[in-house]
Amino acid sequence: MLQLASHEDGVLHAASWDRGVASLQRDVAHFHGLNARLCRGRTPDVLAAALEAYADGDLAALDRIAIALAGTPFQRRVWEALRGIPPGSTLSYAALARRIGHPAAIRAVGHANGSNPVPR
């Protein structure tokens, strides 16, 4: 099950596939401050529309979701670069490290990828 943590305006802060609410809460608290709280609610229309379009085959629909990236400057560079990988394509950590201008940071790129609160 896909779980989303977003602001009511549809800006996505974190997403999780089957990791549980506690894990999602930790991501939100870690990246957006300890005062951030999750509550159950209706999926904002903009998010629901993008997810429906994606499920209907519009692979670019996810790019229309506004995301609040809160991490270190390096993490944000990696996460932005990850969003630039076309759906269905792959890119090695080494290639991604080169793409963001840090060719020796292969392991750091892998770590940032693993800590991405909004996996695509």
N, CA, C and O atoms as a GROMACS GRO file, in nm:
protein
  480
    1MET      N    1   0.083  -0.116   0.000
    1MET     CA    2   0.000   0.000   0.000
    1MET      C    3   0.089   0.124   0.000
    1MET      O    4   0.187   0.131   0.074
    2LEU      N    5   0.055   0.220  -0.082
    2LEU     CA    6   0.126   0.346  -0.087
    2LEU      C    7   0.072   0.439   0.019
    2LEU      O    8  -0.049   0.462   0.029
    3GLN      N    9   0.163   0.494   0.099
    3GLN     CA   10   0.125   0.592   0.200
    3GLN      C   11   0.196   0.722   0.167
    3GLN      O   12   0.314   0.723   0.131
    4LEU      N   13   0.123   0.831   0.180
    4LEU     CA   14   0.176   0.963   0.146
    4LEU      C   15   0.169   1.054   0.267
    4LEU      O   16   0.074   1.047   0.345
    5ALA      N   17   0.268   1.138   0.281
    5ALA     CA   18   0.265   1.245   0.380
    5ALA      C   19   0.276   1.375   0.301
    5ALA      O   20   0.379   1.406   0.242
    6SER      N   21   0.166   1.448   0.301
    6SER     CA   22   0.164   1.572   0.223
    6SER      C   23   0.096   1.681   0.304
    6SER      O   24   0.027   1.657   0.402
    7HIS      N   25   0.119   1.802   0.258
    7HIS     CA   26   0.047   1.916   0.312
    7HIS      C   27  -0.089   1.916   0.243
    7HIS      O   28  -0.104   1.858   0.136
    8GLU      N   29  -0.185   1.978   0.302
    8GLU     CA   30  -0.320   1.979   0.243
    8GLU      C   31  -0.324   2.042   0.105
    8GLU      O   32  -0.419   2.020   0.029
    9ASP      N   33  -0.222   2.123   0.070
    9ASP     CA   34  -0.218   2.184  -0.063
    9ASP      C   35  -0.162   2.089  -0.168
    9ASP      O   36  -0.155   2.125  -0.286
   10GLY      N   37  -0.122   1.969  -0.127
   10GLY     CA   38  -0.074   1.869  -0.221
   10GLY      C   39   0.076   1.859  -0.233
   10GLY      O   40   0.125   1.777  -0.310
   11VAL      N   41   0.151   1.940  -0.159
   11VAL     CA   42   0.297   1.930  -0.163
   11VAL      C   43   0.336   1.803  -0.086
   11VAL      O   44   0.301   1.787   0.031
   12LEU      N   45   0.408   1.715  -0.153
   12LEU     CA   46   0.444   1.586  -0.097
   12LEU      C   47   0.572   1.598  -0.014
   12LEU      O   48   0.671   1.656  -0.060
   13HIS      N   49   0.569   1.543   0.107
   13HIS     CA   50   0.685   1.547   0.196
   13HIS      C   51   0.752   1.411   0.208
   13HIS      O   52   0.874   1.405   0.225
   14ALA      N   53   0.676   1.304   0.200
   14ALA     CA   54   0.732   1.169   0.210
   14ALA      C   55   0.633   1.070   0.152
   14ALA      O   56   0.513   1.095   0.149
   15ALA      N   57   0.685   0.958   0.106
   15ALA     CA   58   0.601   0.850   0.054
   15ALA      C   59   0.664   0.718   0.095
   15ALA      O   60   0.786   0.709   0.112
   16SER      N   61   0.581   0.619   0.108
   16SER     CA   62   0.632   0.489   0.152
   16SER      C   63   0.547   0.377   0.093
   16SER      O   64   0.424   0.383   0.092
   17TRP      N   65   0.616   0.277   0.044
   17TRP     CA   66   0.551   0.154   0.000
   17TRP      C   67   0.570   0.051   0.110
   17TRP      O   68   0.681   0.001   0.128
   18ASP      N   69   0.467   0.019   0.182
   18ASP     CA   70   0.467  -0.092   0.278
   18ASP      C   71   0.571  -0.082   0.388
   18ASP      O   72   0.613  -0.185   0.441
   19ARG      N   73   0.615   0.036   0.425
   19ARG     CA   74   0.710   0.048   0.536
   19ARG      C   75   0.638   0.078   0.666
   19ARG      O   76   0.698   0.066   0.773
   20GLY      N   77   0.514   0.116   0.660
   20GLY     CA   78   0.436   0.143   0.780
   20GLY      C   79   0.436   0.290   0.816
   20GLY      O   80   0.523   0.367   0.777
   21VAL      N   81   0.335   0.326   0.892
   21VAL     CA   82   0.315   0.465   0.933
   21VAL      C   83   0.429   0.514   1.021
   21VAL      O   84   0.469   0.630   1.011
   22ALA      N   85   0.482   0.427   1.108
   22ALA     CA   86   0.590   0.470   1.197
   22ALA      C   87   0.714   0.513   1.117
   22ALA      O   88   0.779   0.611   1.151
   23SER      N   89   0.744   0.439   1.013
   23SER     CA   90   0.859   0.474   0.929
   23SER      C   91   0.834   0.605   0.855
   23SER      O   92   0.924   0.689   0.844
   24LEU      N   93   0.715   0.622   0.805
   24LEU     CA   94   0.680   0.747   0.737
   24LEU      C   95   0.688   0.865   0.834
   24LEU      O   96   0.738   0.972   0.799
   25GLN      N   97   0.639   0.845   0.956
   25GLN     CA   98   0.646   0.950   1.058
   25GLN      C   99   0.790   0.986   1.089
   25GLN      O  100   0.822   1.104   1.105
   26ARG      N  101   0.879   0.886   1.096
   26ARG     CA  102   1.022   0.914   1.122
   26ARG      C  103   1.081   0.999   1.010
   26ARG      O  104   1.156   1.093   1.036
   27ASP      N  105   1.048   0.966   0.884
   27ASP     CA  106   1.098   1.046   0.772
   27ASP      C  107   1.052   1.190   0.782
   27ASP      O  108   1.132   1.283   0.764
   28VAL      N  109   0.924   1.209   0.809
   28VAL     CA  110   0.870   1.345   0.818
   28VAL      C  111   0.935   1.420   0.933
   28VAL      O  112   0.974   1.536   0.918
   29ALA      N  113   0.947   1.354   1.048
   29ALA     CA  114   1.009   1.420   1.163
   29ALA      C  115   1.156   1.452   1.136
   29ALA      O  116   1.204   1.559   1.171
   30HIS      N  117   1.227   1.357   1.074
   30HIS     CA  118   1.370   1.377   1.048
   30HIS      C  119   1.396   1.489   0.948
   30HIS      O  120   1.482   1.574   0.970
   31PHE      N  121   1.321   1.490   0.840
   31PHE     CA  122   1.348   1.586   0.733
   31PHE      C  123   1.272   1.717   0.748
   31PHE      O  124   1.312   1.818   0.688
   32HIS      N  125   1.165   1.718   0.825
   32HIS     CA  126   1.083   1.840   0.832
   32HIS      C  127   1.064   1.893   0.973
   32HIS      O  128   0.988   1.987   0.993
   33GLY      N  129   1.130   1.836   1.069
   33GLY     CA  130   1.124   1.888   1.205
   33GLY      C  131   1.038   1.801   1.296
   33GLY      O  132   0.943   1.736   1.252
   34LEU      N  133   1.074   1.802   1.420
   34LEU     CA  134   1.006   1.716   1.518
   34LEU      C  135   0.861   1.753   1.540
   34LEU      O  136   0.784   1.671   1.591
   35ASN      N  137   0.820   1.874   1.505
   35ASN     CA  138   0.682   1.915   1.527
   35ASN      C  139   0.588   1.867   1.418
   35ASN      O  140   0.466   1.882   1.432
   36ALA      N  141   0.641   1.810   1.312
   36ALA     CA  142   0.556   1.760   1.204
   36ALA      C  143   0.480   1.638   1.254
   36ALA      O  144   0.538   1.548   1.315
   37ARG      N  145   0.350   1.637   1.228
   37ARG     CA  146   0.268   1.524   1.270
   37ARG      C  147   0.186   1.474   1.153
   37ARG      O  148   0.141   1.551   1.068
   38LEU      N  149   0.168   1.343   1.149
   38LEU     CA  150   0.084   1.283   1.046
   38LEU      C  151  -0.056   1.264   1.100
   38LEU      O  152  -0.076   1.233   1.217
   39CYS      N  153  -0.151   1.284   1.013
   39CYS     CA  154  -0.290   1.252   1.047
   39CYS      C  155  -0.357   1.196   0.923
   39CYS      O  156  -0.325   1.235   0.811
   40ARG      N  157  -0.447   1.106   0.944
   40ARG     CA  158  -0.519   1.048   0.831
   40ARG      C  159  -0.610   1.154   0.771
   40ARG      O  160  -0.670   1.235   0.842
   41GLY      N  161  -0.618   1.151   0.641
   41GLY     CA  162  -0.704   1.246   0.573
   41GLY      C  163  -0.721   1.209   0.428
   41GLY      O  164  -0.668   1.108   0.382
   42ARG      N  165  -0.793   1.287   0.360
   42ARG     CA  166  -0.819   1.267   0.219
   42ARG      C  167  -0.697   1.307   0.139
   42ARG      O  168  -0.632   1.407   0.169
   43THR      N  169  -0.665   1.229   0.037
   43THR     CA  170  -0.553   1.263  -0.050
   43THR      C  171  -0.586   1.392  -0.125
   43THR      O  172  -0.692   1.401  -0.186
   44PRO      N  173  -0.499   1.491  -0.120
   44PRO     CA  174  -0.525   1.615  -0.193
   44PRO      C  175  -0.552   1.587  -0.341
   44PRO      O  176  -0.490   1.499  -0.401
   45ASP      N  177  -0.644   1.662  -0.398
   45ASP     CA  178  -0.687   1.639  -0.536
   45ASP      C  179  -0.570   1.636  -0.635
   45ASP      O  180  -0.568   1.552  -0.725
   46VAL      N  181  -0.474   1.726  -0.619
   46VAL     CA  182  -0.362   1.732  -0.712
   46VAL      C  183  -0.279   1.604  -0.708
   46VAL      O  184  -0.233   1.556  -0.812
   47LEU      N  185  -0.261   1.548  -0.589
   47LEU     CA  186  -0.188   1.422  -0.577
   47LEU      C  187  -0.269   1.306  -0.634
   47LEU      O  188  -0.216   1.223  -0.707
   48ALA      N  189  -0.396   1.302  -0.599
   48ALA     CA  190  -0.481   1.194  -0.650
   48ALA      C  191  -0.486   1.195  -0.802
   48ALA      O  192  -0.479   1.090  -0.865
   49ALA      N  193  -0.498   1.313  -0.861
   49ALA     CA  194  -0.504   1.324  -1.008
   49ALA      C  195  -0.375   1.276  -1.072
   49ALA      O  196  -0.378   1.206  -1.173
   50ALA      N  197  -0.261   1.314  -1.014
   50ALA     CA  198  -0.132   1.272  -1.070
   50ALA      C  199  -0.115   1.122  -1.059
   50ALA      O  200  -0.066   1.059  -1.153
   51LEU      N  201  -0.153   1.063  -0.947
   51LEU     CA  202  -0.140   0.919  -0.929
   51LEU      C  203  -0.234   0.842  -1.023
   51LEU      O  204  -0.196   0.738  -1.078
   52GLU      N  205  -0.354   0.894  -1.040
   52GLU     CA  206  -0.448   0.830  -1.133
   52GLU      C  207  -0.395   0.838  -1.276
   52GLU      O  208  -0.403   0.740  -1.351
   53ALA      N  209  -0.342   0.952  -1.314
   53ALA     CA  210  -0.287   0.968  -1.450
   53ALA      C  211  -0.170   0.873  -1.470
   53ALA      O  212  -0.156   0.813  -1.577
   54TYR      N  213  -0.086   0.859  -1.369
   54TYR     CA  214   0.027   0.767  -1.378
   54TYR      C  215  -0.022   0.623  -1.396
   54TYR      O  216   0.028   0.549  -1.480
   55ALA      N  217  -0.121   0.585  -1.316
   55ALA     CA  218  -0.177   0.450  -1.326
   55ALA      C  219  -0.242   0.426  -1.462
   55ALA      O  220  -0.250   0.312  -1.508
   56ASP      N  221  -0.289   0.532  -1.524
   56ASP     CA  222  -0.350   0.521  -1.657
   56ASP      C  223  -0.248   0.526  -1.770
   56ASP      O  224  -0.284   0.525  -1.887
   57GLY      N  225  -0.118   0.531  -1.735
   57GLY     CA  226  -0.014   0.524  -1.837
   57GLY      C  227   0.062   0.652  -1.864
   57GLY      O  228   0.155   0.651  -1.944
   58ASP      N  229   0.024   0.761  -1.800
   58ASP     CA  230   0.096   0.889  -1.818
   58ASP      C  231   0.217   0.888  -1.726
   58ASP      O  232   0.209   0.935  -1.612
   59LEU      N  233   0.329   0.836  -1.774
   59LEU     CA  234   0.446   0.820  -1.689
   59LEU      C  235   0.506   0.952  -1.644
   59LEU      O  236   0.580   0.956  -1.545
   60ALA      N  237   0.476   1.060  -1.712
   60ALA     CA  238   0.528   1.192  -1.673
   60ALA      C  239   0.443   1.256  -1.564
   60ALA      O  240   0.478   1.362  -1.513
   61ALA      N  241   0.333   1.194  -1.527
   61ALA     CA  242   0.242   1.253  -1.428
   61ALA      C  243   0.309   1.275  -1.293
   61ALA      O  244   0.277   1.371  -1.223
   62LEU      N  245   0.401   1.188  -1.256
   62LEU     CA  246   0.468   1.204  -1.127
   62LEU      C  247   0.553   1.331  -1.122
   62LEU      O  248   0.576   1.386  -1.014
   63ASP      N  249   0.598   1.376  -1.237
   63ASP     CA  250   0.678   1.499  -1.242
   63ASP      C  251   0.596   1.622  -1.207
   63ASP      O  252   0.653   1.728  -1.176
   64ARG      N  253   0.465   1.610  -1.211
   64ARG     CA  254   0.378   1.724  -1.181
   64ARG      C  255   0.348   1.736  -1.032
   64ARG      O  256   0.278   1.829  -0.990
   65ILE      N  257   0.398   1.644  -0.953
   65ILE     CA  258   0.376   1.649  -0.809
   65ILE      C  259   0.483   1.739  -0.746
   65ILE      O  260   0.602   1.716  -0.764
   66ALA      N  261   0.438   1.839  -0.674
   66ALA     CA  262   0.532   1.927  -0.602
   66ALA      C  263   0.586   1.851  -0.481
   66ALA      O  264   0.510   1.789  -0.406
   67ILE      N  265   0.715   1.858  -0.462
   67ILE     CA  266   0.779   1.786  -0.353
   67ILE      C  267   0.861   1.882  -0.268
   67ILE      O  268   0.934   1.966  -0.320
   68ALA      N  269   0.846   1.868  -0.138
   68ALA     CA  270   0.926   1.947  -0.044
   68ALA      C  271   1.048   1.864  -0.007
   68ALA      O  272   1.040   1.773   0.076
   69LEU      N  273   1.160   1.893  -0.069
   69LEU     CA  274   1.283   1.820  -0.042
   69LEU      C  275   1.355   1.887   0.074
   69LEU      O  276   1.403   1.999   0.062
   70ALA      N  277   1.362   1.817   0.185
   70ALA     CA  278   1.431   1.869   0.302
   70ALA      C  279   1.539   1.770   0.341
   70ALA      O  280   1.510   1.664   0.396
   71GLY      N  281   1.660   1.804   0.314
   71GLY     CA  282   1.776   1.720   0.347
   71GLY      C  283   1.898   1.807   0.335
   71GLY      O  284   1.889   1.929   0.324
   72THR      N  285   2.013   1.745   0.336
   72THR     CA  286   2.136   1.821   0.318
   72THR      C  287   2.142   1.870   0.173
   72THR      O  288   2.072   1.816   0.087
   73PRO      N  289   2.223   1.970   0.145
   73PRO     CA  290   2.236   2.015   0.006
   73PRO      C  291   2.278   1.900  -0.088
   73PRO      O  292   2.230   1.892  -0.201
   74PHE      N  293   2.368   1.813  -0.040
   74PHE     CA  294   2.410   1.700  -0.123
   74PHE      C  295   2.293   1.606  -0.149
   74PHE      O  296   2.271   1.564  -0.263
   75GLN      N  297   2.217   1.571  -0.045
   75GLN     CA  298   2.102   1.483  -0.063
   75GLN      C  299   2.003   1.543  -0.162
   75GLN      O  300   1.952   1.473  -0.250
   76ARG      N  301   1.976   1.672  -0.149
   76ARG     CA  302   1.880   1.736  -0.240
   76ARG      C  303   1.929   1.731  -0.384
   76ARG      O  304   1.849   1.714  -0.476
   77ARG      N  305   2.060   1.747  -0.405
   77ARG     CA  306   2.115   1.736  -0.542
   77ARG      C  307   2.093   1.596  -0.597
   77ARG      O  308   2.054   1.579  -0.712
   78VAL      N  309   2.118   1.496  -0.514
   78VAL     CA  310   2.097   1.357  -0.557
   78VAL      C  311   1.950   1.334  -0.586
   78VAL      O  312   1.915   1.278  -0.690
   79TRP      N  313   1.862   1.377  -0.497
   79TRP     CA  314   1.719   1.353  -0.515
   79TRP      C  315   1.664   1.423  -0.639
   79TRP      O  316   1.580   1.369  -0.710
   80GLU      N  317   1.713   1.545  -0.663
   80GLU     CA  318   1.671   1.615  -0.786
   80GLU      C  319   1.720   1.540  -0.910
   80GLU      O  320   1.647   1.526  -1.008
   81ALA      N  321   1.843   1.491  -0.904
   81ALA     CA  322   1.896   1.415  -1.018
   81ALA      C  323   1.818   1.286  -1.038
   81ALA      O  324   1.797   1.244  -1.152
   82LEU      N  325   1.776   1.222  -0.931
   82LEU     CA  326   1.696   1.101  -0.943
   82LEU      C  327   1.565   1.129  -1.015
   82LEU      O  328   1.518   1.048  -1.095
   83ARG      N  329   1.506   1.244  -0.987
   83ARG     CA  330   1.380   1.280  -1.055
   83ARG      C  331   1.401   1.302  -1.204
   83ARG      O  332   1.305   1.297  -1.281
   84GLY      N  333   1.525   1.326  -1.246
   84GLY     CA  334   1.554   1.347  -1.387
   84GLY      C  335   1.576   1.219  -1.466
   84GLY      O  336   1.593   1.223  -1.588
   85ILE      N  337   1.575   1.104  -1.398
   85ILE     CA  338   1.590   0.977  -1.468
   85ILE      C  339   1.454   0.938  -1.525
   85ILE      O  340   1.357   0.925  -1.449
   86PRO      N  341   1.445   0.920  -1.655
   86PRO     CA  342   1.314   0.888  -1.715
   86PRO      C  343   1.258   0.756  -1.661
   86PRO      O  344   1.333   0.663  -1.633
   87PRO      N  345   1.125   0.748  -1.648
   87PRO     CA  346   1.063   0.622  -1.604
   87PRO      C  347   1.106   0.507  -1.694
   87PRO      O  348   1.111   0.520  -1.816
   88GLY      N  349   1.136   0.394  -1.632
   88GLY     CA  350   1.178   0.276  -1.707
   88GLY      C  351   1.327   0.271  -1.736
   88GLY      O  352   1.376   0.172  -1.790
   89SER      N  353   1.398   0.378  -1.702
   89SER     CA  354   1.544   0.384  -1.725
   89SER      C  355   1.617   0.356  -1.596
   89SER      O  356   1.561   0.366  -1.486
   90THR      N  357   1.743   0.320  -1.609
   90THR     CA  358   1.827   0.300  -1.492
   90THR      C  359   1.953   0.384  -1.506
   90THR      O  360   1.991   0.424  -1.616
   91LEU      N  361   2.015   0.409  -1.394
   91LEU     CA  362   2.140   0.484  -1.392
   91LEU      C  363   2.219   0.433  -1.272
   91LEU      O  364   2.166   0.425  -1.162
   92SER      N  365   2.344   0.401  -1.292
   92SER     CA  366   2.426   0.352  -1.181
   92SER      C  367   2.457   0.467  -1.084
   92SER      O  368   2.447   0.584  -1.120
   93TYR      N  369   2.493   0.430  -0.962
   93TYR     CA  370   2.533   0.531  -0.866
   93TYR      C  371   2.655   0.607  -0.917
   93TYR      O  372   2.666   0.728  -0.895
   94ALA      N  373   2.747   0.539  -0.984
   94ALA     CA  374   2.866   0.605  -1.038
   94ALA      C  375   2.827   0.709  -1.142
   94ALA      O  376   2.879   0.820  -1.142
   95ALA      N  377   2.734   0.673  -1.231
   95ALA     CA  378   2.690   0.768  -1.333
   95ALA      C  379   2.615   0.885  -1.270
   95ALA      O  380   2.629   0.999  -1.314
   96LEU      N  381   2.537   0.857  -1.167
   96LEU     CA  382   2.464   0.964  -1.099
   96LEU      C  383   2.562   1.056  -1.027
   96LEU      O  384   2.544   1.178  -1.027
   97ALA      N  385   2.664   0.999  -0.966
   97ALA     CA  386   2.766   1.080  -0.899
   97ALA      C  387   2.835   1.172  -1.000
   97ALA      O  388   2.859   1.290  -0.970
   98ARG      N  389   2.866   1.120  -1.116
   98ARG     CA  390   2.927   1.205  -1.221
   98ARG      C  391   2.829   1.313  -1.265
   98ARG      O  392   2.868   1.428  -1.286
   99ARG      N  393   2.703   1.277  -1.279
   99ARG     CA  394   2.601   1.372  -1.326
   99ARG      C  395   2.587   1.492  -1.233
   99ARG      O  396   2.561   1.603  -1.278
  100ILE      N  397   2.604   1.470  -1.102
  100ILE     CA  398   2.589   1.582  -1.009
  100ILE      C  399   2.723   1.650  -0.978
  100ILE      O  400   2.730   1.739  -0.893
  101GLY      N  401   2.828   1.606  -1.046
  101GLY     CA  402   2.958   1.672  -1.031
  101GLY      C  403   3.043   1.623  -0.917
  101GLY      O  404   3.136   1.692  -0.876
  102HIS      N  405   3.013   1.504  -0.864
  102HIS     CA  406   3.091   1.445  -0.755
  102HIS      C  407   3.127   1.301  -0.792
  102HIS      O  408   3.075   1.207  -0.731
  103PRO      N  409   3.214   1.282  -0.890
  103PRO     CA  410   3.239   1.147  -0.942
  103PRO      C  411   3.294   1.047  -0.840
  103PRO      O  412   3.279   0.927  -0.859
  104ALA      N  413   3.355   1.094  -0.734
  104ALA     CA  414   3.410   1.001  -0.635
  104ALA      C  415   3.309   0.968  -0.524
  104ALA      O  416   3.339   0.887  -0.437
  105ALA      N  417   3.193   1.029  -0.526
  105ALA     CA  418   3.095   1.014  -0.418
  105ALA      C  419   2.993   0.904  -0.444
  105ALA      O  420   2.875   0.919  -0.414
  106ILE      N  421   3.039   0.794  -0.498
  106ILE     CA  422   2.948   0.686  -0.537
  106ILE      C  423   2.871   0.631  -0.416
  106ILE      O  424   2.749   0.616  -0.423
  107ARG      N  425   2.940   0.601  -0.309
  107ARG     CA  426   2.873   0.547  -0.190
  107ARG      C  427   2.780   0.651  -0.127
  107ARG      O  428   2.672   0.616  -0.080
  108ALA      N  429   2.821   0.777  -0.127
  108ALA     CA  430   2.736   0.882  -0.071
  108ALA      C  431   2.609   0.898  -0.154
  108ALA      O  432   2.502   0.923  -0.099
  109VAL      N  433   2.620   0.884  -0.286
  109VAL     CA  434   2.502   0.888  -0.373
  109VAL      C  435   2.410   0.772  -0.339
  109VAL      O  436   2.288   0.789  -0.331
  110GLY      N  437   2.467   0.653  -0.320
  110GLY     CA  438   2.386   0.537  -0.283
  110GLY      C  439   2.316   0.557  -0.151
  110GLY      O  440   2.199   0.521  -0.136
  111HIS      N  441   2.386   0.616  -0.054
  111HIS     CA  442   2.326   0.642   0.077
  111HIS      C  443   2.213   0.745   0.065
  111HIS      O  444   2.107   0.728   0.124
  112ALA      N  445   2.236   0.850  -0.011
  112ALA     CA  446   2.132   0.951  -0.030
  112ALA      C  447   2.011   0.890  -0.100
  112ALA      O  448   1.897   0.920  -0.064
  113ASN      N  449   2.035   0.806  -0.198
  113ASN     CA  450   1.924   0.739  -0.266
  113ASN      C  451   1.843   0.656  -0.167
  113ASN      O  452   1.720   0.657  -0.169
  114GLY      N  453   1.912   0.583  -0.081
  114GLY     CA  454   1.844   0.499   0.017
  114GLY      C  455   1.768   0.576   0.121
  114GLY      O  456   1.674   0.522   0.180
  115SER      N  457   1.805   0.700   0.146
  115SER     CA  458   1.735   0.781   0.246
  115SER      C  459   1.635   0.878   0.184
  115SER      O  460   1.583   0.966   0.253
  116ASN      N  461   1.607   0.863   0.058
  116ASN     CA  462   1.513   0.950  -0.012
  116ASN      C  463   1.373   0.933   0.046
  116ASN      O  464   1.317   0.823   0.037
  117PRO      N  465   1.314   1.038   0.104
  117PRO     CA  466   1.181   1.025   0.163
  117PRO      C  467   1.069   1.017   0.060
  117PRO      O  468   0.956   0.984   0.094
  118VAL      N  469   1.100   1.047  -0.066
  118VAL     CA  470   1.001   1.042  -0.172
  118VAL      C  471   1.054   0.960  -0.288
  118VAL      O  472   1.089   1.015  -0.393
  119PRO      N  473   1.061   0.828  -0.271
  119PRO     CA  474   1.111   0.745  -0.380
  119PRO      C  475   1.017   0.750  -0.498
  119PRO      O  476   0.896   0.767  -0.482
  120ARG      N  477   1.073   0.736  -0.616
  120ARG     CA  478   0.992   0.742  -0.737
  120ARG      C  479   0.980   0.604  -0.797
  120ARG      O  480   0.916   0.587  -0.900
   0.00000   0.00000   0.00000
